[in-house]
Amino acid sequence: MAEAADTPMEEGGESTKELEVAPALIAVNPSQQSVVVAVGSDLRVYDLREGCAASLVDESDKSFHKDSIRAIRYGVNGKLLVSAGDDKLVKIWSTDSWHCIGTVSCEKRVSAAAISNDGHYVCFADKFGVVWVVNLEEKDGTFSLVNEKAAPMLSHYCSIITSLEFSPSGCYIVSADRDYKIRVTVMPKRPLNGAHEIHCFCLGHSEFVSCLDFISSPDFQEGYLVSGSGDSTVRLWDIMSGSLLDTCEVGAKAGLIDSIEREEEQFCAVTDLCVVPNSTLIAVAIQSFKGIVLLSCNVSAKSVSFTKVVSITGETFSPTCLGMSSSEDLLWMVMGISKLPGLDCSSLVRVRAMSGFKRISEGEPIMLEDNEMPGGQKLLEKLQGSVSIEESVYVAASEALKKAMSKLLIKKHYSVENRETRKRTRNDKKFKQ
């Protein structure tokens, strides 16, 4: 998501840009018909219905992804999957045939993506904070891309957008960014003409907002918004008013940081969160934490509270991305990285799953063994690969991801002299000269 313009300069204006590592991502079909893992430029799909790996087919003149994938999302009904990332390509896949139904080129690297609830629009955000939109049409159950040229829909004014979500009703699109903001925008009837009505802002985080999700209520159709952040908190919002309803200090609750004296090295960002369907539970992943934190939302009281910590023992596994279907009581987790210096293979991935959320009152969720997971060893061979990785490499990967996330999303402060140097050596000014 970040390019040279986001990288600090040494004296004299020389760039210290390092090889950008990227975390592995996971997405689960809403009906748990398939599971997708993205690591680096590799998109790995396992079809749980057929019990085998799925083969992606792209008959267009565009290539498969050539650089790190930064976003993978299923549509609400599971018929579509979108993948996008650092190669500035957005690919839309049919999950019935796993054919690519369209590829959209973006001017900048893509940082987030979402599919509208009706499946007619794909929205994606670039690293300069612009949200773009393309429209799809469905005929006889088959989707096609109407126009390969995306239209700008809204903008966050030069701030990396980290997450995009449609509200449960589809009336609003919510976007979060590196500058601590959450914007709620009215989804227009003609998105290709732009979304010009800002409904509200949800302000309160003190660091970048990393992830968003909605928790539904039978009495409140729009549901409540849940957000995670680099400030190690999870916050509950009413998007109709933009008001902050409650805050949970998840880093402190997990015993990772001192809630009173936070030091810079205590970087315990919330990397992802997932609302357990048909419940009030929220699973939270925290940077470098070997487990998840479970929160509970009291919808009537409009509050969110700590429930328990579920530790993962026996191996170094710090999940950075979570996924869950709406039909199964199974939380999917991934830990992985691409472009790790010193790694013999191009990437490493570890996939785990946890069950028992529907019986949380009877005890803790249960971590499944590899042979207990849906798809078993065949699934793991597809999603993880067959490379044997030593425990020390996973530790190094966790630290590399921590540094990469901090470097990408924590805002940097420069001296006046350095700021002037950066202005003179900006890439866009070089091109103009």
C-alpha positions as CSV (number, residue, x, y, z in Angstrom):
1,M,0.0,0.0,0.0
2,A,2.8,2.4,0.7
3,E,5.3,3.7,-1.8
4,A,8.5,5.8,-1.7
5,A,6.6,8.9,-0.8
6,D,5.6,7.4,2.5
7,T,9.1,6.4,3.4
8,P,11.4,8.4,5.7
9,M,14.5,10.0,4.2
10,E,18.0,10.0,5.5
11,E,20.0,13.3,5.5
12,G,20.7,14.3,1.9
13,G,17.4,13.1,0.7
14,E,18.4,9.4,0.1
15,S,15.5,6.9,0.5
16,T,15.9,4.2,3.1
17,K,13.0,2.2,1.5
18,E,13.3,-1.5,2.4
19,L,11.6,-4.5,0.9
20,E,8.0,-4.3,1.9
21,V,6.7,-7.4,3.6
22,A,3.0,-8.1,3.4
23,P,0.8,-10.1,5.7
24,A,-1.2,-13.1,4.6
25,L,-5.0,-12.6,4.3
26,I,-7.9,-15.0,4.7
27,A,-11.5,-14.9,3.5
28,V,-14.3,-17.4,4.0
29,N,-17.3,-17.8,1.8
30,P,-20.5,-16.7,3.7
31,S,-21.9,-20.3,3.2
32,Q,-18.4,-21.8,3.9
33,Q,-18.3,-23.3,0.4
34,S,-14.7,-22.2,0.0
35,V,-11.8,-20.6,1.8
36,V,-9.3,-18.2,0.2
37,V,-5.8,-17.3,1.4
38,A,-3.7,-14.5,-0.2
39,V,0.1,-14.3,0.5
40,G,2.3,-12.1,-1.7
41,S,0.9,-12.3,-5.2
42,D,-0.4,-15.8,-4.7
43,L,-4.2,-16.4,-4.4
44,R,-4.9,-19.8,-3.0
45,V,-8.5,-21.2,-3.1
46,Y,-9.8,-24.4,-1.6
47,D,-13.3,-25.6,-2.6
48,L,-14.9,-27.2,0.5
49,R,-17.9,-28.4,-1.6
50,E,-15.8,-30.4,-3.9
51,G,-13.1,-31.2,-1.4
52,C,-10.3,-30.1,-3.6
53,A,-8.2,-27.1,-4.6
54,A,-9.9,-24.7,-7.0
55,S,-8.1,-23.6,-10.2
56,L,-8.4,-19.9,-11.0
57,V,-8.9,-19.1,-14.7
58,D,-8.2,-15.7,-16.2
59,E,-8.8,-15.5,-20.0
60,S,-8.3,-11.8,-20.2
61,D,-5.1,-10.2,-21.6
62,K,-4.2,-9.0,-18.1
63,S,-1.9,-11.1,-16.0
64,F,-2.5,-12.7,-12.6
65,H,-1.4,-10.6,-9.6
66,K,2.2,-9.6,-9.9
67,D,2.7,-8.0,-6.4
68,S,1.4,-8.4,-2.9
69,I,-2.4,-8.7,-2.6
70,R,-3.7,-6.3,0.1
71,A,-7.4,-7.1,0.0
72,I,-9.7,-10.1,-0.6
73,R,-13.4,-10.0,0.0
74,Y,-16.4,-12.1,-0.8
75,G,-19.8,-10.6,-1.6
76,V,-22.7,-11.0,0.8
77,N,-24.2,-14.0,-1.1
78,G,-20.7,-15.5,-1.8
79,K,-21.1,-15.5,-5.6
80,L,-18.3,-13.0,-6.1
81,L,-14.7,-12.6,-4.8
82,V,-12.5,-9.5,-5.3
83,S,-8.8,-9.4,-5.0
84,A,-6.5,-6.3,-5.2
85,G,-3.2,-5.0,-4.1
86,D,0.2,-3.5,-4.8
87,D,0.2,-4.3,-8.6
88,K,-2.7,-1.8,-9.0
89,L,-5.0,-4.5,-10.3
90,V,-8.5,-5.3,-9.0
91,K,-9.7,-8.7,-10.1
92,I,-13.3,-9.9,-9.7
93,W,-13.9,-13.7,-9.7
94,S,-17.0,-15.8,-10.0
95,T,-17.0,-18.3,-7.2
96,D,-19.1,-20.8,-9.2
97,S,-16.5,-21.3,-12.0
98,W,-13.5,-19.4,-10.5
99,H,-13.2,-17.5,-13.8
100,C,-12.0,-13.9,-13.6
101,I,-15.0,-11.9,-14.9
102,G,-13.1,-8.7,-15.1
103,T,-9.9,-6.8,-14.2
104,V,-9.7,-3.1,-13.4
105,S,-6.5,-1.2,-13.5
106,C,-5.9,1.5,-10.8
107,E,-3.4,4.4,-10.9
108,K,-2.2,3.7,-7.4
109,R,-1.7,0.7,-5.2
110,V,-5.0,-0.7,-3.7
111,S,-5.4,-0.9,0.0
112,A,-9.0,-2.0,0.6
113,A,-12.0,-3.4,-1.3
114,A,-15.7,-4.2,-0.7
115,I,-18.7,-5.5,-2.7
116,S,-22.1,-3.9,-2.3
117,N,-24.8,-5.9,-0.7
118,D,-26.7,-6.3,-3.9
119,G,-23.5,-7.4,-5.8
120,H,-23.9,-4.7,-8.4
121,Y,-20.9,-2.6,-7.4
122,V,-17.2,-3.2,-6.5
123,C,-15.6,-0.4,-4.5
124,F,-11.8,-0.2,-3.9
125,A,-9.5,2.3,-2.3
126,D,-6.1,3.4,-3.4
127,K,-3.1,4.5,-1.2
128,F,-3.9,8.2,-1.8
129,G,-7.3,7.9,-0.2
130,V,-9.6,7.8,-3.2
131,V,-12.4,5.2,-3.3
132,W,-13.3,4.0,-6.8
133,V,-16.3,2.1,-8.1
134,V,-17.1,-0.2,-11.0
135,N,-20.5,-1.7,-11.8
136,L,-21.5,-5.3,-12.6
137,E,-24.6,-6.7,-14.2
138,E,-26.1,-10.1,-13.7
139,K,-27.9,-12.0,-16.4
140,D,-29.2,-15.6,-15.9
141,G,-27.1,-15.9,-12.7
142,T,-23.9,-14.8,-14.5
143,F,-22.1,-11.6,-13.6
144,S,-20.1,-9.4,-16.0
145,L,-18.2,-6.2,-15.7
146,V,-20.0,-3.4,-17.4
147,N,-17.0,-1.0,-17.7
148,E,-13.3,-1.7,-17.0
149,K,-12.7,1.9,-16.2
150,A,-13.4,2.8,-12.6
151,A,-15.1,6.0,-11.5
152,P,-14.0,8.0,-8.4
153,M,-16.7,7.9,-5.7
154,L,-15.3,9.6,-2.6
155,S,-11.9,10.7,-1.1
156,H,-10.1,10.9,2.2
157,Y,-7.7,13.6,1.2
158,C,-4.3,11.8,0.8
159,S,-4.7,9.3,3.6
160,I,-4.3,5.6,3.2
161,I,-7.8,3.9,3.5
162,T,-7.4,0.8,5.6
163,S,-10.9,-0.7,5.5
164,L,-14.2,-0.5,3.6
165,E,-17.6,-1.8,4.8
166,F,-21.2,-1.6,3.6
167,S,-23.8,-1.2,6.3
168,P,-26.2,-4.1,6.8
169,S,-28.9,-2.2,4.9
170,G,-26.5,-1.2,2.2
171,C,-27.6,2.5,2.6
172,Y,-24.1,3.6,3.7
173,I,-20.5,2.8,2.9
174,V,-18.0,3.2,5.8
175,S,-14.4,4.0,5.2
176,A,-11.5,4.1,7.7
177,D,-8.1,5.6,7.3
178,R,-4.6,6.0,8.7
179,D,-5.5,9.5,10.1
180,Y,-7.7,8.0,12.8
181,K,-10.9,8.9,10.9
182,I,-14.0,6.8,10.2
183,R,-16.3,8.3,7.5
184,V,-19.9,7.3,7.0
185,T,-21.1,8.1,3.4
186,V,-24.6,7.8,2.0
187,M,-24.5,5.2,-0.8
188,P,-26.0,7.0,-3.8
189,K,-28.4,5.6,-6.3
190,R,-25.9,6.2,-9.0
191,P,-22.5,5.5,-7.4
192,L,-20.6,6.1,-10.7
193,N,-21.6,9.8,-10.4
194,G,-19.9,10.0,-7.1
195,A,-21.0,9.8,-3.4
196,H,-21.3,13.4,-2.3
197,E,-23.3,13.2,0.9
198,I,-21.2,12.6,4.0
199,H,-23.6,11.3,6.7
200,C,-21.2,11.7,9.6
201,F,-17.7,11.0,11.0
202,C,-16.9,8.7,13.8
203,L,-14.0,10.3,15.6
204,G,-12.2,9.1,18.8
205,H,-9.3,6.8,17.9
206,S,-5.9,8.1,18.6
207,E,-4.0,6.0,16.1
208,F,-4.8,4.5,12.6
209,V,-8.1,2.6,12.3
210,S,-7.2,-0.9,11.1
211,C,-10.5,-2.8,10.7
212,L,-14.3,-2.5,10.7
213,D,-17.3,-4.7,11.1
214,F,-21.0,-4.5,12.0
215,I,-22.9,-6.1,14.8
216,S,-26.6,-6.5,14.0
217,S,-29.6,-6.1,16.2
218,P,-33.2,-7.1,15.5
219,D,-34.3,-3.7,16.9
220,F,-31.8,-1.7,14.9
221,Q,-31.6,-2.5,11.2
222,E,-28.4,-0.6,10.5
223,G,-26.6,-2.3,13.4
224,Y,-23.7,-0.9,15.3
225,L,-20.2,-0.4,13.9
226,V,-17.2,-1.9,15.6
227,S,-13.7,-0.7,14.9
228,G,-10.2,-1.7,15.8
229,S,-7.1,0.5,15.9
230,G,-3.4,1.0,16.4
231,D,-4.3,2.6,19.7
232,S,-5.1,-1.0,21.0
233,T,-8.8,-0.3,21.5
234,V,-12.0,-1.6,20.0
235,R,-14.8,1.0,19.9
236,L,-18.5,0.7,19.3
237,W,-20.3,3.4,17.3
238,D,-23.8,4.5,16.3
239,I,-23.3,5.4,12.6
240,M,-26.7,7.2,12.5
241,S,-25.3,9.9,14.8
242,G,-21.6,9.3,14.6
243,S,-21.5,9.0,18.4
244,L,-19.0,6.8,20.3
245,L,-21.0,4.4,22.4
246,D,-18.2,2.5,24.2
247,T,-14.5,1.7,24.2
248,C,-12.7,-1.4,25.3
249,E,-8.9,-1.3,26.0
250,V,-8.2,-4.7,24.5
251,G,-4.4,-4.5,24.8
252,A,-4.6,-3.8,28.5
253,K,-7.3,-6.5,29.0
254,A,-5.1,-9.0,27.3
255,G,-2.2,-8.0,29.6
256,L,-0.1,-6.8,26.8
257,I,0.3,-3.1,27.7
258,D,0.0,-0.9,30.8
259,S,-3.2,1.1,30.2
260,I,-1.8,4.0,32.2
261,E,1.8,4.3,30.8
262,R,1.9,3.4,27.1
263,E,5.4,3.5,25.6
264,E,6.1,3.6,21.9
265,E,7.6,0.1,21.9
266,Q,4.4,-1.3,23.3
267,F,2.9,-1.4,19.8
268,C,-0.1,-3.7,20.3
269,A,-2.3,-2.7,17.4
270,V,-5.6,-4.5,16.7
271,T,-4.8,-6.1,13.3
272,D,-8.3,-7.6,12.7
273,L,-11.7,-8.3,14.2
274,C,-14.6,-10.4,13.3
275,V,-18.2,-10.4,14.6
276,V,-19.4,-13.9,15.3
277,P,-22.6,-14.2,13.2
278,N,-25.9,-14.5,15.1
279,S,-24.3,-13.6,18.3
280,T,-22.9,-10.6,20.3
281,L,-19.3,-11.9,20.4
282,I,-16.4,-10.2,18.7
283,A,-13.1,-12.0,18.1
284,V,-10.1,-9.7,18.1
285,A,-6.5,-10.3,16.8
286,I,-3.7,-8.2,18.3
287,Q,-0.3,-7.6,16.9
288,S,2.1,-10.4,17.9
289,F,-0.4,-11.9,20.4
290,K,-0.6,-15.7,20.5
291,G,-4.3,-16.0,20.6
292,I,-7.5,-13.9,20.3
293,V,-9.4,-11.7,22.6
294,L,-13.2,-12.2,22.9
295,L,-15.4,-9.3,23.5
296,S,-19.2,-9.2,24.1
297,C,-21.5,-6.5,22.9
298,N,-24.6,-5.6,25.0
299,V,-26.8,-4.1,22.3
300,S,-29.5,-2.8,24.6
301,A,-26.9,-1.1,26.8
302,K,-24.9,0.0,23.8
303,S,-21.7,-1.3,25.4
304,V,-18.8,-3.6,24.6
305,S,-16.9,-5.5,27.3
306,F,-14.1,-7.9,27.7
307,T,-15.1,-11.6,27.9
308,K,-11.9,-13.7,27.9
309,V,-8.6,-14.3,26.3
310,V,-8.2,-17.5,24.3
311,S,-4.5,-18.4,24.1
312,I,-3.0,-20.6,21.3
313,T,-0.5,-22.9,22.8
314,G,2.0,-25.4,21.4
315,E,3.3,-23.2,18.6
316,T,4.1,-19.6,17.6
317,F,0.9,-18.5,16.0
318,S,-0.2,-14.9,16.1
319,P,-3.2,-14.5,13.8
320,T,-3.2,-11.3,11.8
321,C,-6.4,-11.9,9.7
322,L,-9.7,-13.6,10.7
323,G,-12.7,-14.9,8.8
324,M,-16.0,-16.5,9.6
325,S,-18.9,-17.7,7.6
326,S,-22.5,-16.9,8.5
327,S,-23.5,-20.6,8.5
328,E,-20.8,-22.4,10.5
329,D,-19.5,-22.1,14.1
330,L,-15.9,-21.8,12.9
331,L,-13.4,-19.0,13.1
332,W,-10.7,-19.2,10.5
333,M,-7.3,-17.6,11.3
334,V,-4.1,-17.0,9.3
335,M,-0.6,-16.0,10.1
336,G,1.7,-15.5,7.2
337,I,4.1,-13.2,5.4
338,S,5.6,-12.6,2.0
339,K,9.0,-11.2,1.1
340,L,10.6,-12.0,4.5
341,P,14.4,-11.5,4.1
342,G,16.4,-14.7,4.6
343,L,13.4,-17.0,3.8
344,D,14.2,-19.8,1.4
345,C,10.7,-19.8,0.0
346,S,8.8,-16.7,-1.2
347,S,6.3,-16.8,1.6
348,L,5.1,-18.7,4.6
349,V,1.5,-19.3,5.8
350,R,-0.1,-21.1,8.7
351,V,-3.9,-21.6,8.9
352,R,-5.8,-22.6,12.0
353,A,-9.5,-22.8,13.0
354,M,-11.4,-22.5,16.2
355,S,-14.9,-23.7,17.1
356,G,-17.3,-23.6,20.0
357,F,-18.6,-20.0,19.9
358,K,-22.2,-21.0,20.1
359,R,-21.5,-22.8,23.4
360,I,-19.3,-20.1,24.8
361,S,-21.2,-20.2,28.1
362,E,-20.1,-23.8,28.5
363,G,-16.4,-23.1,28.2
364,E,-13.7,-21.8,25.9
365,P,-13.6,-22.1,22.2
366,I,-11.7,-25.2,21.0
367,M,-8.7,-24.9,18.6
368,L,-9.0,-27.6,16.0
369,E,-6.1,-29.9,15.2
370,D,-5.0,-30.0,11.6
371,N,-6.7,-33.3,11.0
372,E,-10.0,-32.0,12.4
373,M,-10.2,-29.0,10.1
374,P,-12.7,-29.1,7.1
375,G,-10.7,-30.3,4.2
376,G,-8.0,-31.8,6.4
377,Q,-4.5,-32.2,5.0
378,K,-5.6,-31.4,1.4
379,L,-6.8,-28.0,2.5
380,L,-3.7,-27.2,4.4
381,E,-1.4,-28.3,1.6
382,K,-3.2,-25.9,-0.8
383,L,-3.5,-22.9,1.6
384,Q,-0.2,-23.3,3.4
385,G,2.0,-25.1,0.9
386,S,4.2,-28.1,1.8
387,V,7.3,-26.2,3.0
388,S,8.3,-27.1,6.5
389,I,9.0,-23.9,8.5
390,E,11.0,-23.8,11.7
391,E,9.5,-22.1,14.8
392,S,12.2,-19.4,14.8
393,V,11.1,-18.3,11.3
394,Y,7.6,-17.6,12.5
395,V,9.0,-15.5,15.3
396,A,11.0,-13.5,12.8
397,A,7.9,-13.2,10.6
398,S,5.9,-11.8,13.5
399,E,8.5,-9.2,14.2
400,A,8.8,-8.2,10.6
401,L,5.0,-7.8,10.2
402,K,5.0,-5.7,13.4
403,K,7.7,-3.3,12.0
404,A,6.0,-3.2,8.5
405,M,2.6,-2.3,10.0
406,S,4.1,0.4,12.2
407,K,6.1,1.8,9.3
408,L,3.2,1.9,6.9
409,L,0.4,3.2,9.2
410,I,1.9,5.1,12.1
411,K,2.2,8.7,11.0
412,K,5.8,10.0,10.8
413,H,7.1,13.3,12.2
414,Y,9.9,15.1,10.5
415,S,12.0,18.1,11.2
416,V,11.4,21.3,9.2
417,E,14.7,20.6,7.2
418,N,13.6,17.1,6.4
419,R,10.2,18.2,5.4
420,E,11.7,20.6,2.8
421,T,14.0,17.9,1.5
422,R,11.1,15.5,1.0
423,K,9.1,18.1,-0.8
424,R,12.0,18.7,-3.2
425,T,12.5,15.0,-3.9
426,R,8.8,13.9,-4.2
427,N,8.2,11.4,-7.0
428,D,5.5,13.5,-8.7
429,K,7.9,16.5,-8.8
430,K,10.6,14.3,-10.4
431,F,8.2,13.2,-13.1
432,K,7.2,16.8,-13.9
433,Q,10.8,17.9,-14.2
